[in-house]
Amino acid sequence: MSSEVVSTRCDAPFKEVARLLAEHRISGLPVVDDQAKVVGVISETDLLYHHVRQEPEYGHRRFHLPKLTRSARVAAVKARATTAEHLMSRPAVIASPGQYLTEAARTMEQHRVERLPVVDDEDRLVGIVTRGNLLQVFLRPDEEIHHDVIDQVSRGIDCPRYTVDVAVDNGVVTLKGHLDRRSDASFAVRIAEQVDGIVAVVDQLTYHLDDSRPPRPAVGPSSHV
Protein backbone atom coordinates (compact mmCIF):
# COMPACT_ATOMS: atom_id res chain seq x y z
CA MET A 1 0.00 0.00 0.00
CA SER A 2 0.96 3.64 -0.41
CA SER A 3 0.88 5.54 2.88
CA GLU A 4 0.95 8.97 1.22
CA VAL A 5 -2.63 9.35 0.05
CA VAL A 6 -4.20 12.25 -1.79
CA SER A 7 -7.70 12.72 -0.36
CA THR A 8 -10.39 15.37 -0.29
CA ARG A 9 -13.29 16.50 1.89
CA CYS A 10 -17.02 16.27 1.23
CA ASP A 11 -17.36 20.02 0.69
CA ALA A 12 -14.50 20.26 -1.83
CA PRO A 13 -15.66 22.01 -5.04
CA PHE A 14 -15.79 20.12 -8.33
CA LYS A 15 -12.84 22.04 -9.77
CA GLU A 16 -10.74 21.36 -6.69
CA VAL A 17 -11.30 17.62 -7.14
CA ALA A 18 -10.40 17.85 -10.83
CA ARG A 19 -7.26 19.82 -9.95
CA LEU A 20 -6.11 17.19 -7.43
CA LEU A 21 -6.54 14.38 -9.95
CA ALA A 22 -4.65 16.26 -12.66
CA GLU A 23 -1.91 17.65 -10.41
CA HIS A 24 -1.06 14.30 -8.82
CA ARG A 25 -1.69 12.30 -12.01
CA ILE A 26 -4.07 9.89 -10.30
CA SER A 27 -7.35 8.41 -11.50
CA GLY A 28 -9.23 8.59 -8.19
CA LEU A 29 -9.10 9.58 -4.56
CA PRO A 30 -10.92 8.86 -1.27
CA VAL A 31 -13.24 11.34 0.39
CA VAL A 32 -12.90 11.75 4.17
CA ASP A 33 -14.87 13.53 6.89
CA ASP A 34 -13.54 15.77 9.68
CA GLN A 35 -12.25 12.71 11.61
CA ALA A 36 -10.32 11.42 8.55
CA LYS A 37 -12.83 8.57 8.19
CA VAL A 38 -13.43 7.38 4.63
CA VAL A 39 -16.98 8.12 3.47
CA GLY A 40 -16.61 7.58 -0.29
CA VAL A 41 -14.36 7.44 -3.34
CA ILE A 42 -14.20 9.63 -6.46
CA SER A 43 -12.88 8.40 -9.81
CA GLU A 44 -12.24 10.17 -13.09
CA THR A 45 -15.40 8.53 -14.42
CA ASP A 46 -17.46 10.36 -11.81
CA LEU A 47 -16.23 13.70 -13.15
CA LEU A 48 -16.79 12.71 -16.77
CA TYR A 49 -20.55 12.45 -16.18
CA HIS A 50 -20.57 16.21 -16.66
CA HIS A 51 -19.51 15.75 -20.28
CA VAL A 52 -22.31 13.34 -21.12
CA ARG A 53 -25.04 15.23 -19.29
CA GLN A 54 -28.29 15.43 -21.24
CA GLU A 55 -30.95 18.02 -20.53
CA PRO A 56 -34.60 16.90 -20.69
CA GLU A 57 -35.66 20.19 -22.31
CA TYR A 58 -35.21 21.14 -25.96
CA GLY A 59 -36.42 24.63 -26.82
CA HIS A 60 -39.88 25.15 -25.31
CA ARG A 61 -40.80 21.46 -25.35
CA ARG A 62 -40.26 19.12 -22.40
CA PHE A 63 -39.98 15.44 -23.19
CA HIS A 64 -41.46 12.91 -20.78
CA LEU A 65 -38.62 10.66 -19.73
CA PRO A 66 -39.20 7.07 -18.61
CA LYS A 67 -38.67 6.19 -14.95
CA LEU A 68 -34.95 6.07 -14.28
CA THR A 69 -33.16 3.04 -12.89
CA ARG A 70 -31.10 3.43 -9.72
CA SER A 71 -27.84 3.59 -11.70
CA ALA A 72 -29.33 6.22 -14.01
CA ARG A 73 -30.45 8.31 -11.04
CA VAL A 74 -26.96 8.10 -9.55
CA ALA A 75 -25.47 9.17 -12.88
CA ALA A 76 -27.87 12.10 -13.08
CA VAL A 77 -26.84 13.29 -9.61
CA LYS A 78 -23.15 13.05 -10.48
CA ALA A 79 -23.72 14.89 -13.77
CA ARG A 80 -24.96 17.93 -11.83
CA ALA A 81 -22.65 17.62 -8.83
CA THR A 82 -20.75 20.70 -7.70
CA THR A 83 -18.99 19.18 -4.66
CA ALA A 84 -17.21 15.97 -3.75
CA GLU A 85 -20.16 14.84 -1.63
CA HIS A 86 -22.35 14.40 -4.70
CA LEU A 87 -19.56 13.19 -6.96
CA MET A 88 -18.37 10.32 -4.79
CA SER A 89 -19.48 6.71 -4.85
CA ARG A 90 -20.59 5.37 -1.48
CA PRO A 91 -20.14 3.33 0.58
CA ALA A 92 -16.44 3.10 -0.20
CA VAL A 93 -14.98 -0.34 -0.89
CA ILE A 94 -12.09 -0.54 1.56
CA ALA A 95 -9.22 -2.75 2.77
CA SER A 96 -7.49 -3.24 6.11
CA PRO A 97 -3.73 -2.93 6.76
CA GLY A 98 -3.37 -6.64 7.55
CA GLN A 99 -5.11 -7.83 4.42
CA TYR A 100 -3.17 -9.88 1.87
CA LEU A 101 -2.76 -8.28 -1.55
CA THR A 102 -4.35 -11.37 -3.07
CA GLU A 103 -7.49 -10.61 -1.05
CA ALA A 104 -7.33 -6.98 -2.14
CA ALA A 105 -7.09 -8.09 -5.77
CA ARG A 106 -10.18 -10.26 -5.42
CA THR A 107 -12.06 -7.36 -3.82
CA MET A 108 -11.11 -5.03 -6.68
CA GLU A 109 -12.23 -7.59 -9.24
CA GLN A 110 -15.49 -8.31 -7.45
CA HIS A 111 -16.46 -4.65 -7.12
CA ARG A 112 -14.83 -3.52 -10.37
CA VAL A 113 -12.78 -0.77 -8.75
CA GLU A 114 -9.20 0.34 -9.39
CA ARG A 115 -8.24 1.44 -5.85
CA LEU A 116 -8.98 0.51 -2.26
CA PRO A 117 -8.60 3.01 0.59
CA VAL A 118 -6.89 1.29 3.53
CA VAL A 119 -8.48 2.11 6.89
CA ASP A 120 -7.72 1.32 10.53
CA ASP A 121 -10.13 -0.15 13.08
CA GLU A 122 -11.92 3.20 13.35
CA ASP A 123 -12.31 3.60 9.55
CA ARG A 124 -9.67 6.34 9.42
CA LEU A 125 -7.62 6.59 6.23
CA VAL A 126 -4.08 5.21 6.58
CA GLY A 127 -3.17 4.35 2.96
CA ILE A 128 -4.37 3.22 -0.42
CA VAL A 129 -3.91 0.17 -2.65
CA THR A 130 -4.11 0.53 -6.43
CA ARG A 131 -3.90 -1.87 -9.33
CA GLY A 132 -0.36 -0.59 -9.83
CA ASN A 133 0.54 -1.78 -6.33
CA LEU A 134 -0.84 -5.21 -7.14
CA LEU A 135 1.19 -5.46 -10.33
CA GLN A 136 4.34 -4.25 -8.57
CA VAL A 137 4.18 -7.11 -6.07
CA PHE A 138 4.81 -9.65 -8.85
CA LEU A 139 8.30 -8.18 -9.22
CA ARG A 140 9.31 -9.60 -5.82
CA PRO A 141 12.46 -11.74 -6.06
CA ASP A 142 12.03 -15.50 -5.73
CA GLU A 143 14.31 -15.42 -2.66
CA GLU A 144 11.91 -13.15 -0.77
CA ILE A 145 8.93 -15.29 -1.73
CA HIS A 146 10.81 -18.44 -0.67
CA HIS A 147 11.55 -16.99 2.76
CA ASP A 148 7.96 -15.85 3.32
CA VAL A 149 6.42 -19.15 2.23
CA ILE A 150 8.65 -21.21 4.54
CA ASP A 151 8.03 -18.87 7.46
CA GLN A 152 4.26 -18.60 7.07
CA VAL A 153 3.65 -22.27 6.28
CA SER A 154 5.74 -23.53 9.22
CA ARG A 155 3.95 -21.17 11.59
CA GLY A 156 0.54 -21.82 10.07
CA ILE A 157 0.59 -25.60 10.44
CA ASP A 158 2.91 -25.52 13.49
CA CYS A 159 5.73 -27.64 12.15
CA PRO A 160 9.54 -27.31 11.87
CA ARG A 161 10.72 -25.21 8.90
CA TYR A 162 12.36 -28.24 7.25
CA THR A 163 9.10 -30.27 7.20
CA VAL A 164 7.87 -28.68 3.97
CA ASP A 165 10.35 -28.29 1.14
CA VAL A 166 9.74 -25.07 -0.79
CA ALA A 167 11.05 -24.26 -4.27
CA VAL A 168 10.30 -21.04 -6.15
CA ASP A 169 10.85 -20.44 -9.86
CA ASN A 170 9.64 -17.16 -11.38
CA GLY A 171 6.96 -16.84 -8.74
CA VAL A 172 5.71 -20.44 -9.10
CA VAL A 173 5.96 -22.20 -5.75
CA THR A 174 6.32 -25.98 -5.42
CA LEU A 175 5.60 -27.60 -2.06
CA LYS A 176 6.98 -31.05 -1.22
CA GLY A 177 7.01 -33.09 1.98
CA HIS A 178 5.09 -35.66 4.00
CA LEU A 179 2.64 -34.40 6.63
CA ASP A 180 0.53 -36.17 9.21
CA ARG A 181 -2.89 -35.09 7.96
CA ARG A 182 -4.47 -34.15 4.66
CA SER A 183 -5.98 -31.05 6.30
CA ASP A 184 -2.45 -29.81 7.11
CA ALA A 185 -1.39 -30.28 3.50
CA SER A 186 -4.44 -28.39 2.22
CA PHE A 187 -3.90 -25.60 4.74
CA ALA A 188 -0.23 -25.29 3.74
CA VAL A 189 -1.24 -24.77 0.11
CA ARG A 190 -3.81 -22.12 1.05
CA ILE A 191 -1.23 -20.29 3.15
CA ALA A 192 1.30 -20.32 0.31
CA GLU A 193 -1.31 -18.99 -2.13
CA GLN A 194 -1.77 -15.90 0.05
CA VAL A 195 1.90 -14.86 -0.01
CA ASP A 196 2.43 -11.66 -2.00
CA GLY A 197 3.99 -12.20 -5.41
CA ILE A 198 2.85 -15.80 -5.86
CA VAL A 199 1.99 -16.70 -9.46
CA ALA A 200 0.88 -20.28 -8.75
CA VAL A 201 1.35 -23.10 -6.22
CA VAL A 202 2.19 -26.66 -7.27
CA ASP A 203 1.04 -29.08 -4.58
CA GLN A 204 3.24 -32.17 -4.29
CA LEU A 205 2.61 -32.73 -0.58
CA THR A 206 1.71 -36.16 0.73
CA TYR A 207 0.09 -37.13 4.01
CA HIS A 208 -0.37 -40.09 6.32
CA LEU A 209 -4.01 -39.66 7.39
CA ASP A 210 -6.90 -38.53 5.20
CA ASP A 211 -8.92 -36.70 7.84
CA SER A 212 -11.27 -35.22 5.23
CA ARG A 213 -13.34 -38.41 5.30
CA PRO A 214 -15.67 -39.18 8.22
CA PRO A 215 -14.51 -42.17 10.28
CA ARG A 216 -16.22 -45.45 9.61
CA PRO A 217 -18.75 -46.43 12.28
CA ALA A 218 -17.52 -49.07 14.66
CA VAL A 219 -19.00 -52.49 14.08
CA GLY A 220 -19.94 -54.22 17.35
CA PRO A 221 -20.39 -57.94 17.93
CA SER A 222 -23.56 -59.48 16.57
CA SER A 223 -26.26 -60.31 19.09
CA HIS A 224 -28.36 -63.45 18.81
CA VAL A 225 -31.73 -64.09 20.33
C-alpha positions in Angstrom: 0.0 0.0 0.0 1.0 3.6 -0.4 0.9 5.5 2.9 1.0 9.0 1.2 -2.6 9.4 0.1 -4.2 12.3 -1.8 -7.7 12.7 -0.4 -10.4 15.4 -0.3 -13.3 16.5 1.9 -17.0 16.3 1.2 -17.4 20.0 0.7 -14.5 20.3 -1.8 -15.7 22.0 -5.0 -15.8 20.1 -8.3 -12.8 22.0 -9.8 -10.7 21.4 -6.7 -11.3 17.6 -7.1 -10.4 17.9 -10.8 -7.3 19.8 -9.9 -6.1 17.2 -7.4 -6.5 14.4 -10.0 -4.7 16.3 -12.7 -1.9 17.7 -10.4 -1.1 14.3 -8.8 -1.7 12.3 -12.0 -4.1 9.9 -10.3 -7.4 8.4 -11.5 -9.2 8.6 -8.2 -9.1 9.6 -4.6 -10.9 8.9 -1.3 -13.2 11.3 0.4 -12.9 11.8 4.2 -14.9 13.5 6.9 -13.5 15.8 9.7 -12.2 12.7 11.6 -10.3 11.4 8.6 -12.8 8.6 8.2 -13.4 7.4 4.6 -17.0 8.1 3.5 -16.6 7.6 -0.3 -14.4 7.4 -3.3 -14.2 9.6 -6.5 -12.9 8.4 -9.8 -12.2 10.2 -13.1 -15.4 8.5 -14.4 -17.5 10.4 -11.8 -16.2 13.7 -13.1 -16.8 12.7 -16.8 -20.6 12.4 -16.2 -20.6 16.2 -16.7 -19.5 15.8 -20.3 -22.3 13.3 -21.1 -25.0 15.2 -19.3 -28.3 15.4 -21.2 -31.0 18.0 -20.5 -34.6 16.9 -20.7 -35.7 20.2 -22.3 -35.2 21.1 -26.0 -36.4 24.6 -26.8 -39.9 25.1 -25.3 -40.8 21.5 -25.3 -40.3 19.1 -22.4 -40.0 15.4 -23.2 -41.5 12.9 -20.8 -38.6 10.7 -19.7 -39.2 7.1 -18.6 -38.7 6.2 -15.0 -35.0 6.1 -14.3 -33.2 3.0 -12.9 -31.1 3.4 -9.7 -27.8 3.6 -11.7 -29.3 6.2 -14.0 -30.5 8.3 -11.0 -27.0 8.1 -9.5 -25.5 9.2 -12.9 -27.9 12.1 -13.1 -26.8 13.3 -9.6 -23.2 13.0 -10.5 -23.7 14.9 -13.8 -25.0 17.9 -11.8 -22.6 17.6 -8.8 -20.8 20.7 -7.7 -19.0 19.2 -4.7 -17.2 16.0 -3.8 -20.2 14.8 -1.6 -22.4 14.4 -4.7 -19.6 13.2 -7.0 -18.4 10.3 -4.8 -19.5 6.7 -4.9 -20.6 5.4 -1.5 -20.1 3.3 0.6 -16.4 3.1 -0.2 -15.0 -0.3 -0.9 -12.1 -0.5 1.6 -9.2 -2.7 2.8 -7.5 -3.2 6.1 -3.7 -2.9 6.8 -3.4 -6.6 7.5 -5.1 -7.8 4.4 -3.2 -9.9 1.9 -2.8 -8.3 -1.5 -4.3 -11.4 -3.1 -7.5 -10.6 -1.1 -7.3 -7.0 -2.1 -7.1 -8.1 -5.8 -10.2 -10.3 -5.4 -12.1 -7.4 -3.8 -11.1 -5.0 -6.7 -12.2 -7.6 -9.2 -15.5 -8.3 -7.4 -16.5 -4.6 -7.1 -14.8 -3.5 -10.4 -12.8 -0.8 -8.8 -9.2 0.3 -9.4 -8.2 1.4 -5.9 -9.0 0.5 -2.3 -8.6 3.0 0.6 -6.9 1.3 3.5 -8.5 2.1 6.9 -7.7 1.3 10.5 -10.1 -0.1 13.1 -11.9 3.2 13.3 -12.3 3.6 9.6 -9.7 6.3 9.4 -7.6 6.6 6.2 -4.1 5.2 6.6 -3.2 4.4 3.0 -4.4 3.2 -0.4 -3.9 0.2 -2.6 -4.1 0.5 -6.4 -3.9 -1.9 -9.3 -0.4 -0.6 -9.8 0.5 -1.8 -6.3 -0.8 -5.2 -7.1 1.2 -5.5 -10.3 4.3 -4.3 -8.6 4.2 -7.1 -6.1 4.8 -9.6 -8.8 8.3 -8.2 -9.2 9.3 -9.6 -5.8 12.5 -11.7 -6.1 12.0 -15.5 -5.7 14.3 -15.4 -2.7 11.9 -13.2 -0.8 8.9 -15.3 -1.7 10.8 -18.4 -0.7 11.6 -17.0 2.8 8.0 -15.8 3.3 6.4 -19.1 2.2 8.7 -21.2 4.5 8.0 -18.9 7.5 4.3 -18.6 7.1 3.7 -22.3 6.3 5.7 -23.5 9.2 3.9 -21.2 11.6 0.5 -21.8 10.1 0.6 -25.6 10.4 2.9 -25.5 13.5 5.7 -27.6 12.2 9.5 -27.3 11.9 10.7 -25.2 8.9 12.4 -28.2 7.2 9.1 -30.3 7.2 7.9 -28.7 4.0 10.4 -28.3 1.1 9.7 -25.1 -0.8 11.0 -24.3 -4.3 10.3 -21.0 -6.1 10.9 -20.4 -9.9 9.6 -17.2 -11.4 7.0 -16.8 -8.7 5.7 -20.4 -9.1 6.0 -22.2 -5.7 6.3 -26.0 -5.4 5.6 -27.6 -2.1 7.0 -31.1 -1.2 7.0 -33.1 2.0 5.1 -35.7 4.0 2.6 -34.4 6.6 0.5 -36.2 9.2 -2.9 -35.1 8.0 -4.5 -34.2 4.7 -6.0 -31.1 6.3 -2.4 -29.8 7.1 -1.4 -30.3 3.5 -4.4 -28.4 2.2 -3.9 -25.6 4.7 -0.2 -25.3 3.7 -1.2 -24.8 0.1 -3.8 -22.1 1.1 -1.2 -20.3 3.2 1.3 -20.3 0.3 -1.3 -19.0 -2.1 -1.8 -15.9 0.0 1.9 -14.9 0.0 2.4 -11.7 -2.0 4.0 -12.2 -5.4 2.9 -15.8 -5.9 2.0 -16.7 -9.5 0.9 -20.3 -8.7 1.3 -23.1 -6.2 2.2 -26.7 -7.3 1.0 -29.1 -4.6 3.2 -32.2 -4.3 2.6 -32.7 -0.6 1.7 -36.2 0.7 0.1 -37.1 4.0 -0.4 -40.1 6.3 -4.0 -39.7 7.4 -6.9 -38.5 5.2 -8.9 -36.7 7.8 -11.3 -35.2 5.2 -13.3 -38.4 5.3 -15.7 -39.2 8.2 -14.5 -42.2 10.3 -16.2 -45.4 9.6 -18.7 -46.4 12.3 -17.5 -49.1 14.7 -19.0 -52.5 14.1 -19.9 -54.2 17.3 -20.4 -57.9 17.9 -23.6 -59.5 16.6 -26.3 -60.3 19.1 -28.4 -63.4 18.8 -31.7 -64.1 20.3 
